[in-house]
């Protein structure tokens, strides 16, 4: 059943209105600026969560904007897959906004920061709720443009270079998607996202052509998903303020990439077509390489944020690997990792931001004993790190369990070996940080007073607790949510 709700439009338009109001405020009106930003993203969250019962009940929410040609227009359609990305993004944007209030308190040009920070939320919602490939492309590029000023916010030579690389990669990936749009429309006369895909009718007659289109789409979305060798923009983008780094790595940009890949698999091609084309094995090799090499490169990093950045490259590979298994268990593991990784990785970046804000330390060898000065921060860090290693009961274990199961049942046990190997590498680059923080002596001593501004500490601790609760109650939260998605796929 298809119904019309105004919420998708509200989720996209309200942040734009909020950004306009923030821009109109004077630079010294910080309290009003923070309030407007928080109200805007909160309205987005409320709009998204209000649609969840209808989507879980099997209803499709649709909002038509305008039509260009028959089968080609701009419209929103909220199905279970779109709700995954929309709900994760809107929820974590509220936390990131609260965190930004404390983090940016002493930074320059706060007004422009919050303008583009709020605009980026609008773009992310457009990506989540796109009803066809054309709409997704428009908001995909909108997201790149909105986040570019955040990457170059520092205004240093390093940030400008990182920003140029970021926007170059993003626009190049977008160009590949645009080319595929013309090719798909020429083949089937529509770009609409449909359960089971839209290319099945032409798969037999145009197998070579749709294989080329598949490669273009994976390269286009894979740029933001940091699939090697298209990953090099991601570590460079770490020059952005930490809340932006958190959104880049946990919520917005990289998740837009893997979300786009999931749309390609499930809404354009479909499982049957992909099995017939036999294109997933080649992609699996590339993704497995990305997972292992990304993890190895993380081990080499001596700067905390860079280690987290390379960790993201490997962790994103889990999502893509689960999707391309073309098996329900693997898909459940991959899609649930969109949620689990987002919660745990944003926690880690928030912790890194507090460490930098309070101590000024960025290198790992400077953090021995920091657990004494910042116990709550480092406990939250430990939860995030252990969760991504797959330690139960933190939510990351859910993803890895189903990925391992999917690897076995898909007939490709090598996928399971990749996950196990990566988990061992996760331990190598995360455990020393935790051990050094709590069990090694350093320059840090127990100090009176709060360890960080409450606007930074509270959302970080809440997210760490959320990671544990999502693991403990996965059978009532993440798993049924993702199973609803899979009913439209398999």
C-alpha positions in Angstrom: 0.0 0.0 0.0 1.3 3.5 -0.9 0.4 6.4 1.3 1.3 10.1 1.2 2.9 11.6 4.3 4.4 15.2 4.6 7.2 14.0 6.8 9.8 13.3 4.1 9.4 16.8 2.8 9.6 18.2 6.3 12.9 16.3 6.9 14.5 17.9 3.9 13.1 21.4 4.1 13.3 22.2 7.8 17.1 22.0 7.9 17.3 24.4 5.0 15.1 26.9 6.8 17.2 26.4 9.9 20.4 27.1 7.9 18.9 30.3 6.5 17.9 31.5 10.0 21.4 30.7 11.4 23.0 32.6 8.6 20.8 35.6 9.4 21.9 35.6 13.0 24.9 37.7 14.1 28.1 35.8 14.7 27.9 36.6 18.5 24.4 35.1 18.9 25.8 31.7 19.8 22.9 30.6 22.0 20.2 31.4 19.4 22.4 29.7 16.7 22.7 26.5 18.8 19.0 26.5 19.6 18.0 26.8 16.0 20.4 24.1 14.9 19.2 21.7 17.6 15.5 22.4 16.9 16.0 21.9 13.2 17.7 18.5 13.5 15.3 17.4 16.3 12.3 18.1 14.0 14.0 16.0 11.3 14.4 13.1 13.8 10.7 13.4 15.0 9.6 13.4 11.3 11.6 10.3 10.6 10.6 8.3 13.7 7.0 9.1 13.1 7.1 7.2 9.8 8.6 4.1 11.3 5.4 2.3 12.4 3.9 2.7 8.9 7.1 1.4 7.2 7.4 -1.5 9.6 3.8 -2.4 8.8 4.7 -2.8 5.2 3.4 0.5 3.8 5.4 2.6 1.3 5.4 6.4 1.9 5.6 8.5 -1.3 5.9 12.2 -2.0 6.0 13.4 -5.6 7.9 16.6 -6.3 8.0 17.0 -10.0 8.3 15.0 -13.2 10.8 15.7 -16.0 9.9 12.9 -18.4 7.8 9.7 -18.3 9.6 7.5 -15.8 12.0 10.3 -14.7 11.2 12.7 -12.0 12.2 13.9 -8.5 10.3 12.1 -5.7 10.6 10.5 -2.3 9.7 7.0 -1.5 10.3 5.7 2.0 10.7 1.9 2.1 12.3 -0.2 4.9 15.8 0.1 3.3 15.6 3.9 3.1 14.3 4.0 6.7 17.5 2.3 7.9 19.7 5.1 6.6 17.2 7.8 7.4 16.7 6.7 11.0 20.4 6.2 11.7 21.3 9.6 10.2 18.6 11.7 11.8 19.2 10.1 15.3 22.9 10.6 15.3 22.7 14.1 13.8 20.9 15.2 17.0 23.8 13.8 19.1 26.4 15.4 16.8 24.7 18.8 17.1 24.8 18.7 20.9 28.4 17.6 20.7 29.3 20.4 18.3 28.0 23.0 20.7 30.7 22.2 23.1 33.4 21.3 20.6 33.0 24.5 18.5 32.8 26.8 21.6 36.2 28.3 21.0 36.5 27.8 17.2 36.4 30.5 14.6 33.5 31.1 12.1 30.9 29.1 14.0 28.0 30.5 12.1 29.1 29.1 8.7 30.0 25.8 10.4 26.4 25.4 11.7 24.9 26.6 8.5 26.5 23.8 6.5 26.3 21.3 9.3 22.5 21.7 9.3 22.3 21.7 5.5 24.2 18.4 5.4 21.4 16.9 7.4 18.9 18.0 4.7 21.0 16.3 2.0 21.4 13.1 4.0 17.6 12.9 4.4 17.2 13.4 0.7 19.6 10.5 0.0 17.8 8.2 2.4 14.3 8.9 1.0 15.1 9.1 -2.7 12.5 7.2 -4.8 14.7 6.7 -7.8 18.3 6.9 -9.0 17.9 10.4 -10.3 16.7 11.8 -7.0 19.5 9.9 -5.2 22.1 11.4 -7.5 20.8 15.0 -6.9 21.0 14.7 -3.2 24.2 12.7 -3.3 25.9 15.7 -5.0 24.1 18.1 -2.7 25.6 16.2 0.3 29.1 16.5 -1.2 28.7 20.3 -1.8 27.3 20.9 1.7 30.1 18.9 3.5 33.0 20.4 1.5 33.0 23.7 3.6 33.0 21.6 6.7 36.1 19.7 5.5 38.0 23.0 4.8 36.7 24.7 7.9 40.1 25.2 9.4 41.2 27.3 6.4 44.8 25.9 6.5 46.7 24.8 3.5 46.4 21.2 4.6 42.6 21.5 5.0 42.3 23.1 1.6 44.2 20.3 -0.1 42.1 17.7 1.7 39.0 19.5 0.6 40.0 19.7 -3.0 40.7 15.9 -3.0 37.4 15.2 -1.2 35.3 17.2 -3.6 37.2 15.9 -6.7 36.6 12.3 -5.7 33.0 13.0 -4.9 32.2 14.8 -8.1 34.1 12.2 -10.2 32.0 9.4 -8.5 28.9 11.4 -9.1 29.8 11.7 -12.8 29.9 7.9 -13.1 26.5 7.7 -11.5 25.1 10.3 -13.9 26.4 8.4 -16.9 24.7 5.2 -15.6 21.5 7.1 -15.2 21.4 7.8 -19.0 22.2 4.2 -19.8 19.6 2.7 -17.5 16.9 5.1 -18.7 17.7 4.3 -22.3 17.3 0.5 -21.5 14.2 0.4 -19.4 12.6 3.9 -19.5 12.6 4.3 -15.7 14.9 4.8 -12.8 12.5 4.0 -10.0 13.7 1.9 -7.0 11.7 -1.3 -7.0 11.8 -4.3 -4.8 13.5 -7.0 -6.9 15.0 -4.5 -9.3 14.1 -3.0 -12.6 16.7 -4.6 -14.9 15.5 -8.1 -14.8 13.4 -7.8 -18.1 16.5 -6.8 -20.1 19.2 -8.9 -18.3 19.3 -11.7 -20.8 19.3 -9.5 -23.9 21.7 -6.8 -22.6 23.9 -8.7 -20.1 27.1 -7.0 -21.2 25.6 -3.5 -21.1 24.1 -3.9 -17.6 27.4 -5.4 -16.4 29.1 -2.1 -17.5 26.4 -0.1 -15.8 27.0 -2.1 -12.6 30.7 -1.3 -12.7 30.0 2.4 -13.2 27.5 2.4 -10.3 29.8 0.5 -7.9 32.7 2.8 -8.8 30.5 5.9 -8.3 29.1 4.9 -5.0 32.3 3.1 -4.0 34.2 6.4 -4.0 32.2 7.6 -1.0 32.2 4.1 0.5 36.0 4.2 0.4 36.5 1.0 -1.6 40.1 0.7 -2.5 41.7 2.2 -4.5 39.1 5.0 -4.2 39.7 5.6 -0.5 42.5 8.2 -0.3 40.2 11.2 0.2 39.0 9.7 3.6 42.1 9.9 5.7 42.9 13.4 4.4 39.4 14.6 5.4 40.4 14.1 9.1 41.6 17.7 9.1 37.9 18.6 9.5 36.5 19.4 13.0 35.9 16.2 15.0 32.1 16.3 14.8 32.4 16.5 11.0 34.9 13.6 11.0 32.3 11.7 13.1 29.6 12.4 10.5 31.9 11.7 7.6 32.9 8.3 9.0 29.9 7.1 10.9 26.8 8.7 9.4 26.7 10.8 6.3 29.2 10.5 3.5 30.5 6.9 3.8 27.1 5.5 4.7 25.6 7.3 1.7 28.1 5.3 -0.4 27.2 1.9 1.1 23.6 2.8 1.0 23.9 3.6 -2.7 25.5 0.2 -3.2 22.6 -1.5 -1.4 20.2 0.4 -3.7 22.1 -0.9 -6.7 21.9 -4.5 -5.5 18.4 -4.6 -4.2 16.4 -1.8 -6.0 18.0 -1.7 -9.5 19.3 -5.2 -10.2 17.8 -7.7 -7.7 19.3 -10.9 -6.4 18.3 -13.1 -9.3 19.9 -10.8 -11.9 23.1 -10.4 -10.0 23.4 -14.2 -9.6 22.9 -14.6 -13.3 25.5 -12.0 -14.2 28.1 -13.5 -11.8 29.6 -10.1 -11.1 29.8 -10.3 -7.3 32.8 -12.5 -7.1 35.1 -9.9 -8.6 33.7 -7.2 -6.3 34.1 -9.6 -3.3 37.8 -9.8 -4.0 38.1 -6.0 -4.1 36.1 -5.6 -1.0 38.0 -8.3 0.9 41.2 -6.6 -0.1 39.8 -3.3 1.2 38.9 -4.9 4.5 42.3 -6.5 5.1 44.5 -3.7 3.8 42.4 -1.0 5.5 42.9 -2.8 8.8 46.7 -3.3 8.2 47.0 0.4 7.4 45.2 1.3 10.6 47.8 -0.6 12.6 50.5 1.6 11.1 48.9 4.9 12.1 50.3 6.7 15.1 47.7 9.5 15.1 44.4 8.6 16.8 42.0 10.1 14.3 44.0 8.5 11.4 43.8 5.1 13.0 40.1 5.5 13.3 39.9 6.7 9.7 41.6 3.6 8.3 39.5 1.5 10.6 36.5 2.9 8.9 37.7 1.8 5.5 37.9 -1.8 6.7 34.6 -1.6 8.6 32.7 -0.3 5.6 33.8 -3.3 3.7 31.8 -5.5 6.1 28.6 -3.8 4.9 29.4 -4.3 1.2 30.6 -7.8 1.7 27.4 -8.8 3.5 25.3 -7.3 0.7 27.2 -9.0 -2.1 26.9 -12.4 -0.4 23.3 -12.5 -1.9 22.3 -14.5 1.2 19.7 -13.5 3.8 22.1 -14.0 6.8 25.0 -12.1 5.1 22.6 -9.3 4.2 21.3 -9.1 7.7 24.9 -8.8 9.0 25.8 -6.2 6.4 22.8 -4.0 6.8 22.7 -4.3 10.6 26.3 -3.0 10.5 25.1 0.2 9.0 23.5 0.8 12.4 26.0 -0.8 14.7 29.1 0.7 13.1 27.4 4.1 13.1 26.7 4.1 16.8 30.1 2.7 17.8 32.3 4.7 15.4 30.7 8.0 16.2 31.4 7.2 19.9 35.0 6.7 19.1 35.3 9.9 17.2 33.5 11.8 20.0 36.1 10.4 22.4 38.9 11.4 20.2 37.5 14.9 20.0 37.3 15.2 23.8 40.8 14.0 24.2 42.1 16.6 21.7 39.9 19.4 23.3 41.0 18.6 26.9 44.6 17.6 26.5 45.7 18.7 23.1 47.2 15.3 22.5 46.7 13.6 19.1 49.3 10.9 18.9 48.8 7.5 20.4 52.1 7.4 22.3 51.0 10.5 24.2 47.9 8.8 25.7 49.4 6.5 28.3 47.6 6.8 31.5 44.9 9.0 30.1 42.2 6.8 31.6 43.0 8.3 35.0 42.2 11.9 33.9 39.3 11.0 31.5 37.8 7.7 32.8 34.3 8.2 31.3 35.7 9.1 28.0 38.1 6.2 27.8 35.4 3.8 29.1 33.2 5.0 26.2 36.1 4.5 23.9 36.6 1.0 25.2 33.0 0.2 24.5 33.2 1.5 20.9 36.5 -0.3 20.2 35.4 -3.6 21.8 32.1 -3.4 19.9 33.8 -3.1 16.6 36.1 -6.0 17.5 32.9 -8.1 17.9 33.0 -8.5 21.7 29.6 -9.5 23.1 27.3 -8.0 24.4 28.2 -4.8 22.5 26.2 -4.5 19.3 29.0 -5.1 16.8 29.0 -8.8 17.5 25.6 -9.1 15.9 27.0 -7.9 12.5 30.0 -10.3 12.7 27.9 -13.3 13.7 25.6 -13.0 10.7 28.4 -12.1 8.4 30.2 -15.3 9.4 27.0 -17.2 9.0 26.3 -15.7 5.6 29.8 -16.6 4.5 29.2 -20.2 5.3 25.7 -20.5 3.8 26.4 -18.5 0.7 28.9 -21.2 -0.3 31.9 -18.9 0.0 33.5 -19.7 3.4 36.5 -17.5 2.4 34.2 -14.5 3.3 34.2 -15.9 6.9 37.9 -16.1 6.9 38.2 -12.5 5.8 35.9 -11.5 8.7 37.9 -13.5 11.2 41.2 -12.2 10.0 39.9 -8.6 10.1 38.7 -9.1 13.6 42.2 -10.2 14.7 43.6 -7.0 13.1 40.9 -5.0 14.8 42.2 -6.3 18.1 45.8 -5.3 17.2 45.0 -1.7 16.5 42.3 -1.1 19.3 43.5 -3.1 22.3 46.8 -1.3 22.8 45.0 2.1 23.0 42.7 0.7 25.8 45.6 -1.0 27.7 47.8 2.1 27.5 45.0 4.3 28.7 44.1 2.3 31.8 47.2 0.1 32.6 50.2 2.2 31.7 51.7 5.1 33.6 51.9 8.4 31.8 51.8 12.1 32.5 48.1 12.0 33.2 46.9 12.3 36.8 43.5 12.2 38.5 42.2 15.7 38.3 39.1 17.3 40.0 36.2 18.6 38.0 34.5 17.4 34.8 36.8 15.8 32.2 35.1 17.5 29.3 32.3 19.9 28.6 29.0 18.2 29.4 27.6 18.9 25.9 30.4 16.7 24.6 30.6 14.1 27.4 26.9 13.3 27.8 26.1 12.4 24.1 29.3 10.3 24.0 28.4 8.3 27.2 24.8 7.9 26.0 25.9 6.5 22.7 28.3 4.1 24.4 25.4 2.8 26.5 23.2 2.6 23.4 25.8 0.4 21.8 25.6 -2.0 24.7 21.8 -1.9 24.8 21.5 -2.6 21.0 23.6 -5.7 21.6 21.7 -6.9 24.6 18.3 -6.4 23.0 19.2 -7.0 19.3 16.3 -9.5 19.0 13.9 -6.7 19.8 15.6 -3.9 17.9 18.1 -4.2 15.1 17.3 -7.7 13.9 13.5 -7.3 13.4 14.2 -4.0 11.8 16.6 -5.4 9.3 14.4 -8.5 8.7 11.7 -6.2 7.6 14.1 -4.8 5.0 15.0 -8.3 3.8 11.4 -9.3 3.3 11.4 -6.9 0.3 14.6 -8.3 -1.0 14.6 -12.1 -0.8 
